[in-house]
Each structure stands twice: as C-alpha cells, then as structure tokens.
Amino acid sequence: MSEFLGYRIQTTNIGKLEKILLKAKDSIHTKAEEEYHRLLSEEICELIDDITLGVRQRPNQPLLDEAIAILNDKISRAEIAGSGTEYDMRTGVALLPDNKYTYVMLSVSNMKLEEAFRSSEGIEPYKVSDKDGVEGSRSPAAEKWEQFRKKYGSQPAIISATLTSRLTPDPSKLSFESPLSRAKTRARRAMTSRILNSYACGKEIQNTQLMAMMDKALLRLTDDDIAEEMDAMVSQLSMTLIDITLDIIVQDPRKPVAEPAPTPDEVLQEEGGAPDACE
C-alpha cells in the first residue's frame, strides 16, 4: 500500500514553525548519523571479510578511509538517482499555510528519518494512503490534499526547506557484527549464488529469468541437504573471519610499524649485562 507522507503543524506563525522544524531537523540529524554509522559498519565488515577471503586486495590506505569512500560514493549515487533506498538520506519539506494549520509535504527515502520527523514535537501525521477514496469516500486528509493540488497545481510549495545536513564519520559510533553472524550472511549468499548457477547451467542469467530463478533458489535454501551444507559452511567461515576492532580499521599500511620499547632487561643486556648481585 502506497502512502503520501503528509503532516501538519497547528500554527502559521513563522517563528513557531521555525522552532518546530529546527527541533525536527535535530531529530533527523541524530537518526541520520545512526543510519550512516550503521551503513559504514556494514561496509567495513564487507571490506575486511572480502580481504580475509581473498575476494579483494587490501587497499593502500586505512580500511576506515576505504570504507568511508565506498559508502560516500553509494550515498552520492543514490541521491543523484533518487534511488528510494536507505542510502538516499536527503530529507526536505514543502510548507503550505492554510487557516490555523501549516501543512507539510515530506520528501524522504530512508524511512528511519521519516520516523524521526514524525516523532518530533508539534508535528501531526496527516497522511493519505491508496485506500482513501475507495468506493467514493475520502478521508479529511485526502480532501485537504486534493484541494491543495487543485489550488497550486504542480508547484505546491509556498515554503521549502532541506532538513538533512552532511554527515561526518565518527569511529567511536561504529559497531561490528560477530564473525559468526557475518559467516551466516556469507554462507547464505554463497549458497544462493551456487543454486542460481546450477539453474543457469553455465549460461548467463537473463533479466527476464532472474527473479524466477531467485525464487527457486530461495526455496531450496530450506531443503535439509542444503541446510546441512550451509551449517558446515558457516562453521568454517566463522573460524576464518576475524573480530573487527578499531585498531585494525585505522591502521595505515603506508606507515612503518613502530618498534616496541625495549624492556629493562634488554637495556641492561645492551649495556653489558646486569651487575652481579654479590658485588
């Protein structure tokens, strides 16, 4: 069911609107930071596991920097294309004052950010779903938005604002799944790919065939023999994949590893040995 993301605020006063929207912007920014670091954590796990399994070579820069570059590129492409995925973290509003309310049209792809906006103080959901208007009946919200559509046509925004600002990575906000959890994901992907290749019989899978074959592959994953093989794969992978730490991802391969400081015994040996206790 599709849904039009409409809201309203019980004021037309510009000062009050600004305060409410600034609070909403803060809430969205907090949630966007959470989403960004969740996606960055996933990207780091993918990168390190690929390197561990020999899928790609270790980059000549810190793994954190490499993952940030990969994620930022995905975000940029998603925003340019308007992909509608969680990588598109733009959020904007169009405001239409009317009597005692200001009506708000929210534009957002990542629904975690929509939740943050909806839960902000002073903002009331005023949505329209495709069930509105069934059998000739319309909800008050549907009637109101239809009035705006007729009044303003294709240019409804009287006031517009962007509520999302650029995000800065913070390593302290990263968290990584365990090797076992990542092993389960890798095993599922590998087995799905193997089954797809079996159905393709060595030929390239055409776009028209992909989803039908994918359905078959996903159903096969529950077969006893496949499940048993996946369990063995998970066990092996979980012993191969490593625990990811902050030290690993920030280490710069371009810098020499610092020599450890000599121990007191080593210093004495270099100076000719420890003095005799009897002297």
C-alpha positions in Angstrom: 0.0 0.0 0.0 1.4 3.4 -1.0 1.3 6.3 1.3 1.6 10.1 0.8 3.8 11.5 3.6 1.7 14.5 4.7 1.8 16.2 8.1 0.5 19.4 9.6 1.6 21.8 12.4 -1.0 23.7 14.4 0.3 27.2 13.6 1.0 29.5 10.7 3.4 31.7 12.7 6.8 31.7 11.1 8.7 31.9 14.4 6.8 29.0 15.9 7.2 27.0 12.7 11.0 27.6 12.6 11.4 26.4 16.2 9.4 23.2 15.5 11.3 22.5 12.3 14.7 23.1 13.9 13.8 20.5 16.5 12.7 18.1 13.8 16.0 18.8 11.9 18.0 17.9 15.0 16.0 14.7 15.4 16.5 13.8 11.8 20.3 14.6 12.0 20.6 12.3 15.1 18.8 9.5 13.3 20.8 10.1 10.0 24.0 9.8 12.0 22.9 6.5 13.4 22.0 5.2 9.9 25.2 6.5 8.4 27.3 4.7 11.0 25.2 1.5 10.7 25.9 1.5 6.9 29.5 2.4 7.5 29.9 -0.5 9.9 28.4 -2.9 7.4 30.7 -1.5 4.7 33.8 -2.1 6.9 32.6 -5.7 7.6 32.2 -6.4 3.9 35.6 -4.9 3.1 37.5 -6.8 5.8 35.7 -10.1 5.1 36.4 -9.8 1.3 40.1 -9.2 2.1 40.2 -12.1 4.6 38.6 -14.5 2.0 40.8 -13.2 -0.9 38.0 -11.6 -2.8 39.9 -8.3 -3.0 43.3 -6.9 -2.1 44.0 -4.8 0.9 43.9 -1.1 -0.1 46.9 1.1 0.4 45.2 3.2 3.0 43.4 2.7 6.3 40.4 0.4 5.9 38.3 3.0 7.6 39.2 5.5 4.9 38.5 3.0 2.1 35.1 2.1 3.6 34.1 5.8 4.0 35.0 6.4 0.3 32.9 3.4 -0.8 29.9 4.4 1.3 30.0 8.1 0.4 30.1 7.1 -3.3 27.0 4.9 -2.8 25.2 7.8 -1.0 26.1 10.3 -3.7 24.9 8.0 -6.5 21.7 7.1 -4.6 20.9 10.8 -4.1 21.6 11.8 -7.7 19.5 8.9 -9.0 16.7 9.4 -6.4 17.0 5.6 -5.7 14.5 5.5 -2.9 16.8 3.3 -0.9 18.3 3.8 2.6 21.4 5.2 1.0 19.4 8.3 0.0 19.4 10.3 3.2 18.1 13.6 1.9 15.1 15.0 3.7 13.1 18.0 2.6 9.7 19.6 3.3 7.3 21.9 1.4 5.1 24.0 3.7 1.6 25.2 2.8 -0.1 27.6 5.4 -3.8 27.3 5.5 -6.1 28.8 8.2 -4.8 27.7 11.6 -2.5 24.9 10.3 0.6 24.7 8.2 0.5 21.6 6.1 3.8 19.8 5.4 4.8 17.6 2.5 7.7 15.5 3.5 10.2 14.1 0.9 12.3 11.2 2.3 13.6 7.8 1.2 15.1 6.4 4.3 12.1 5.6 6.5 14.2 5.8 9.7 14.4 9.5 9.0 10.6 9.7 8.5 10.2 8.1 11.9 12.4 10.8 13.4 10.4 13.6 11.7 7.0 12.1 12.7 8.0 11.7 16.4 9.1 15.4 16.7 7.1 17.6 19.0 4.4 19.7 17.3 4.2 17.6 14.2 0.9 15.7 13.4 0.7 13.0 10.8 -1.8 13.9 8.1 -1.2 11.1 5.6 -3.1 9.7 2.7 -2.9 6.0 1.6 -4.3 4.4 -1.5 -7.2 3.1 0.5 -8.5 6.6 0.8 -11.2 7.4 -1.8 -12.2 3.7 -2.2 -15.9 3.4 -3.1 -16.2 7.2 -3.4 -15.4 8.1 0.2 -12.5 10.4 1.0 -10.8 11.0 4.4 -10.5 14.6 5.6 -6.7 14.4 4.8 -7.4 13.2 1.3 -9.9 16.0 0.7 -7.4 18.6 2.0 -4.5 17.5 -0.1 -6.8 17.4 -3.2 -7.7 21.0 -2.5 -4.1 21.9 -2.4 -3.4 20.0 -5.6 -6.2 21.9 -7.4 -5.1 25.2 -6.0 -1.4 25.0 -6.6 -1.1 22.5 -9.4 2.4 21.1 -9.9 4.1 23.8 -7.8 2.5 23.4 -4.3 5.4 24.6 -2.2 5.0 28.1 -0.7 8.0 27.5 1.6 10.5 24.7 1.2 13.4 23.6 3.4 16.1 20.9 3.5 16.4 19.2 6.8 19.4 16.9 6.3 23.0 18.1 6.6 26.2 16.4 5.6 27.4 13.7 8.0 30.9 13.3 9.4 32.1 9.8 10.3 33.0 9.1 14.0 34.8 5.8 14.6 33.5 5.7 18.2 30.0 5.2 16.8 30.8 2.1 14.8 29.8 -1.4 15.9 30.5 -4.6 14.1 28.7 -8.0 13.9 30.4 -11.1 15.3 32.3 -13.4 13.0 29.5 -16.0 13.4 26.8 -13.5 12.4 28.8 -12.4 9.3 29.6 -16.1 8.5 25.8 -16.9 8.3 25.3 -14.0 5.9 28.2 -15.0 3.7 27.1 -18.7 3.7 23.6 -17.7 2.7 24.9 -15.6 -0.2 27.3 -18.2 -1.4 24.7 -21.0 -1.3 22.1 -18.8 -3.1 24.7 -18.0 -5.8 25.6 -21.7 -6.2 22.0 -22.7 -6.6 21.4 -19.9 -9.1 24.4 -21.1 -11.1 23.0 -24.6 -11.1 19.8 -23.4 -12.6 21.6 -21.3 -15.2 23.5 -24.5 -16.3 26.6 -22.4 -17.1 24.8 -19.7 -19.1 24.4 -16.1 -18.2 21.1 -15.4 -16.4 18.9 -13.1 -18.4 17.0 -10.3 -16.6 13.7 -11.9 -17.5 14.8 -15.2 -15.8 16.5 -13.8 -12.8 13.5 -13.4 -10.4 12.0 -16.8 -11.3 15.4 -18.5 -10.6 15.9 -16.4 -7.5 12.5 -17.7 -6.2 13.6 -21.3 -6.8 17.0 -20.7 -5.1 15.4 -19.2 -2.0 13.0 -22.1 -1.7 15.9 -24.6 -2.0 17.7 -23.0 0.9 15.3 -24.7 3.3 16.0 -28.2 1.9 17.6 -30.5 4.5 20.7 -31.2 2.4 21.3 -27.6 1.6 20.7 -26.5 5.2 23.3 -29.1 6.3 25.8 -27.9 3.8 25.2 -24.3 4.9 25.8 -25.2 8.5 29.2 -26.7 7.6 30.0 -23.6 5.6 29.0 -21.3 8.5 31.2 -23.3 10.9 34.2 -23.0 8.6 33.7 -19.3 7.8 33.2 -18.4 11.5 36.7 -19.8 12.2 38.2 -17.8 9.3 36.6 -14.4 9.7 38.2 -12.2 12.3 36.9 -10.0 15.1 37.0 -6.4 13.9 38.5 -3.8 16.2 39.1 0.0 15.8 42.9 -0.6 15.8 42.5 -2.8 12.7 40.5 -0.3 10.7 42.6 2.8 11.5 46.0 1.2 10.9 47.7 2.9 8.0 49.8 0.4 5.8 51.8 3.3 4.4 53.4 4.0 7.8 56.1 1.7 9.3 55.1 -0.2 12.3 56.6 1.4 15.4 59.3 -0.7 17.2 58.2 -1.7 20.7 60.1 0.0 23.5 62.9 -2.2 24.9 62.3 -3.9 28.3 64.6 -3.1 31.2 66.3 -6.5 30.8 67.0 -5.7 27.2 68.5 -2.4 28.1 70.8 -4.0 30.6 71.9 -6.6 28.1 72.8 -4.0 25.6 74.9 -2.2 28.3 76.9 -5.3 29.1 74.5 -7.3 31.3 73.1 -6.9 34.8 75.5 -6.3 37.7 76.4 -9.3 39.9 74.2 -9.3 43.0 77.2 -10.2 45.1 79.2 -7.2 44.2 
